[in-house]
Amino acid sequence: MSSAGSKRVLIISTMGGHPWGGSEYLWKDIAERLLASGHHVEVSVYGWGAKTSEQIQALTAQGITIRTRAKIYAPQLLLKPYALFNRHFSAARQIKRDLRRARPDFVLISCGSLSDLLLPGLPEAFTARPPRAHRPPYEVIFHANLEQQTFPADQLDRIRAFLNGARRALFVSHRLIQQAQRQLAWEGNNAQLVHNPVNLDFEKAGAMPWLQQSAENVVHWACVGRLEASIKGQLILLQVLARPKWKARNWTLEFFGEGPDRDLIQAAIDRYELGDRITLCGFVNDVATIWRKNHALILPSYYEGQPLVLQEAMACGRVGIGTDVGGMADLLDESKGTGFLVAAPLPDALDAAMERAWAARNDWESIGQRARAHLNAFRGNDPVGDFAAGLLEENTAQT
């Protein structure tokens, strides 16, 4: 056990598709805060070898113990049988191994998606252990989910037992809570909202002046996110902008981010003959630079949790246009004038929302101000700090 006042905390991340993703920033921030408060922190993640992210290396340098599990996803064909073996036979053993070695007083589990509950061994590690074994309290966070996700009926009992056994089941948007309750036929009495950290200085963002339009009245759009069209929907946006009415208007579009579909997106730009107005800008560390030169964010996503890029744009007083997936509706409320909500990730629905935004472009500065105020009220001053403090207080009270 840990010394008086100090706790041993194990954080388990199930994110397996890439070495790092947006879902990882919350637990990373919490790990650093717990470490700074004198607690012993260990992290269990999938091992990525040479591709291990800089963030994981930074945690190691701070003194956080990193425990790695065998990968369960492998894009290379030759590695797929190995990954499949790990998925079905090693997942439970490795999670139990990390629990045994870390000897935690408390466990925080970060799931990239609700579907991660289907991973072999995750629920069982916390619900099927011998009664006399040490079973630490745990909480679980969910960052995303597909609207059409389904769960096999024979898996529901094990999943619900895992969720009900958690002190709290945390979701980054109200929509995700509703989806989990529907898809799992689950009451969700311990479900709560949690907020991700935003990679932005809110005070400086709030002081960012409105970007005045040029003499030519050119509107500058930005689309920020991983270049993965099946998730982020960039090809739908290009299809809309290729329509004659949009080609006749003055606008530019900048894509920010990297991903596997960069060449596909560039090919679509070329096919629609939009290369004179659209630029692939790559990844940028300082997101504020995006909003010093762009008026509005367009997110034509099929799939989101609570998009950080939308919160960053709103914090800078910019206008958001986003699909009604994940937590977009928490932030984009047209009745309150905080942005523009796309009814569905379909070209006509996106076109309609962009048209409403275009018609209101003379009011974008005031819409951006309302968006910033709405975001601040939604998140609070330090949501991650409040969450980390709550973990410590509740855990102290129960151990």
N, C-alpha and C positions, 0 to 999 in steps of 0.2 A: 504493500500500500504506500501511498505518497505521504509526505510529511504533513504535519498539522497546517491547515490553511492552504496547502497546495494539492492539486488534483492531477491525476493521470488521465489524459484525454486522448482518445483514439478517434481520428477522422477517417472515414472510409469513403472514397470516391468511386462510383461505378462508371464514370465517363470513359468509354473505350474506343470511340471512333477516331479520335485524333489525340495527339500528345497534350493538347490543352484546348479549352473552349471557354465560352462565356459563362458556363455554369460553374466554373472552378473558382471564380474570383471571390465568391462569398465565403467558402470554407477557408480559402487562403488567408483572407483578411481576418477571419475569426481565429485561425491558428496563430497568426502573428500577434494578435491582441492577447490571447490566452498566454502565449509565451512571455510577452512583456509583463504580464501580471504575476509571473512566477510559477506558472503551471507547467507540468511536463506534457509535451505534445508529440504524438506520433501520428503519421499519416500512412494509410494503405492505398496505393494506387497501382494501376497497371504499369508494368515496366516497358519502356520504349527504347532502351538501349541508347544508340547514338542520337536518336531523335528526342531524347528527354528534354522537356521544355526548360527555358531559362528560369521560369517561375519555380519549378521543382528544385533546380540547382540553388536558387536563392534561399529557399526554405532550408535546405541542407546546410548552407553556409551560416544560417542563423542559429543552428543547433537543434533543429527539428528532425526527429528520426523518421526516415522515409523507408517504408516497407513496400516492396514491389510484388505484384502478382503477375502470373503469366498472361499474356495478351489473349483476348478472346475474339478479336477482330483482326483480319489480315487482308489487305487489298491484293497482295501478291498471291497468285494462284498456287504456287508451290508451298506457301505457308498456311493455306486455308485448312488442310487436314489437321495440322498441329494446333491451330487456333480452335477448331471445332472440338478437338479432344479436350483442350483446356476448359472450354465452355461447359462441357457436359460432365467432366470427371474431376477437374481440379478446382473449380470455383469454390465449392463448399469447403473443401479441405484447406484451401489457402486463406479464406476469410477466418475460419476457426483457428488456424495457425496464428494469424496476426492478433486475434483476440487473446489467445493464450499467452503470446510473447509480450504483448503490450500491458497486460493486466490492468485494463482501464477502470477508472471510477465512473467514467461516462463515455458514451460513444455518439458521435454525430455522423450520420450517413447522408452523403450528398448524391442524389440520383439525377443523372442528366434527363431522364425521361421516366414517366410512370411505368412504361413497359419494362424497365430494368427490374421490376419486381418478379418478372418471369425468369430471371437468371437463377440457375440452380444454386442452392446453398445460401442465398441472401436471407430470405425469411427464416429458414431453418436454423441458421446460426444464432438467432435470437429467440426462437419459439420452441425448438425441439431439443434443447439441451437437457441433460439430467437435472432433476429438481434440486439436487444438492450442489450443483455446480454454480460458480459465481456468475450471475447474470447481471451485468451492469445496466443501469438505465440508459435509454437511447432515444434520440430524436432523428427524424428523417426529413430531408428536404427534397422537393421535386421542382425541377426547373422548366419542364416542357412536357407536352403530350400531344398526340394526334387526335383530332376531333373524332375520327373514325376508328380509333383503337378499340379492339375487343380483347377479352380475356377468356380462355377456356373455362368452362364451368367447373371442371375438376381442379382448377387452380384457385378458385375464389376463396375457399376456406383458409388455405395457408396464407394467402395475401392479406385477407382481412384480419387474421390473427396477428400478423406482423404489424399492420397499421394500428390496430387497437392496443397492442402492447407497447407502442411508443408513447412517451410522455406527450409529445406533440408530433403531428404530421403537418409539415410546413410546405406551403405552396407559394410561388412567386406571383400568382394572380388569382383573383376570385374565379375566373373562368376555369382554371385548372382544378380548383376544389370541386366545382360543379361537375366537371368531366369525371373526376375520380368517383364521386358519389354515384353518378349515373352508370359508368362503365363497370364498376365493381359491386353495384347494389349494396353500397356501404353507407352507413349513417354519417360517418365523418364527424363524430362529436368532439374529437380532439384536433380537428383540422384548423389551422390558423394561417394567416397571411404573413409572409416575410419578404423583405426587400433586399435586392442585390446592391452591392456597392457600385457607384458610378465613377468612371475614370475621368473625373473632372473636378476642378475647384469651383464649388457652387457660388462662392462669393464673387470670384473673378468672372464666372460665366454670367452672373446676374448683372454685372457692370458692362457687358459687351453691348456696344451700340447697335442699333438697327442698321442693316445694310441697305443703303439707299439704292434704288434702281438707277441704271445708267440713263443717259439722255435718250438712248434707243429703247428704253423700257424693256430690257432683256431680263427675263426671270431665270434665276439660277437654281436648278433642282440638284439635289444630291441623293444618291441611293447608297446606303452604308451597310455592309455586311459581307459575310463570306460569299465568295463567288461560286455558289452551288444552287443552280437554278431550280432544282426539284424541291428545295426548301425555301429559298429566299425569293423566288419568282421573278428574277430579272427579265426573263424572256417575255413574260406578260407585259411588263412595262414597255419594252421595246416594241412589241406588237401594237400597243396603244399609240405610242409616239410616232409610229409610221403611218398613222391615219392622216388623210389629207388635211383635216382641220388643224391638227397639231403641227404638221409640217409648215403650215402657213403662219404660224405664230412665232414670236421671238422668245426663245428659251435656249438654255444649255443644260446638260446633264453630266454630272461627274459620278462615276462609280468608285467607291472606296472599299478596299478589301482585296484579299487574295483567295484562291480556292481552285478546285479541280476543273471548273467550267469557264476559266478565263478565255481560252481559245474559242469555245462555243459562243460565248457572249460577244466576243470580237467579230466572229463570223456573222452573227445576227445583225450587228451594227452595220457591217459592210453590205449585207444583203438588203437591208432597208435603206441604204444610202444615207446614213445618219452620222457618218464619221466626222463631218465638219462641226458637229455640235455636241458630240458625246466623247468623253475621255475616260479611259481606265487609269485611275490614279494610284492603284496599289494600296498597301497598308500604310497608315500613318499613326504614330504614337500619340501625338498631340491632337486630340479630336477637336479642340477649340479652333484649330486652323481651318477645319472644314467649314465652320459656321461663321468665320470672318468673311467668307466669299460666297456663301450660298444662302438663299432665302428659305428654302423648304426641303424637308425630308420626305421621300417617297419610299414606303416599305410594302411591296406587293407580295408579302410572304404567304406561303402555304402553312407555315408551322412556326410558332414562337412560344416563348415562355412569357417573360416581361421584358421586352427588348430594351437593352441598355442604350442602344444608339438613339432610340426615340427619346428616352429620358435626357440624354446628353443634348439633343437638339432643343428640347423644350427648356432645359436649364439655360440655354443660350438665347432664349426668346425667339426661337425659330418655329415655323409652322410644320406640323406633322400630318402626313396623309398615310394611313396604314390599314391593312386588311383586318377584318374583325376575327382575328385568331389570337389565342393566348390572352395576354393581358392588355391588348391594344385598347379595348373599350374602357378599361379603367382610367385611361389617360386621354383618349380622343373622344370627347363628348360634344357633339355638334350642338346640342341644345344649350350648352353652356359656353359655346364658342371657344373651345380649347383645341380644335383641330378637326380633321375630316376623316371619317371612318368609311372604309370600303366594305360593302356588304358581304362580299365573298371574293376569293382569289380567282376572279374571272375577268377577261378583258373588258367587257361592257361595264361591269361594276366598278372596276378601277377607273375607266374613262369617265363614268358619271361623277365619282368623287373628285377626280382631278378637275373636271369641269366646274364643280361647285367651288373648289378652291380658286380656280382661275378667275371666276366671276367676282370673287371676294378679295382679289389680290391687293386692292387699295387699302384694305383693312388688315393686312397681314401683320403689321407692326403691333396693333392692339390685340390681335389674336395671339401673337407670340407672348405678349405680356400676360394675358390670361392663362396661357399654357404654362408659363413659368410659375405663376402663383398656384395654379391647380396642382402642379407637380410637387411643390414645396409642402402644400397641405397634405397631399397623399403620402409622402415619404416621411415627413418629420425632419428634424435637424440632423440626427445621426442614427439612422435606423440600424445600421450594422453594429454600432456600439451598444445600442439598446438591446439588440438581440444577444450579443456576446455577454453582456452583463446579466441578462435573464438566464442564460445557460448556467452561469456560475452561481447565481443566487439560488436557483431552484435545485441545482445539483448539491450545493452545500446543505440545503435544508433536508435533503433526502438521504444523505450518506453519513 
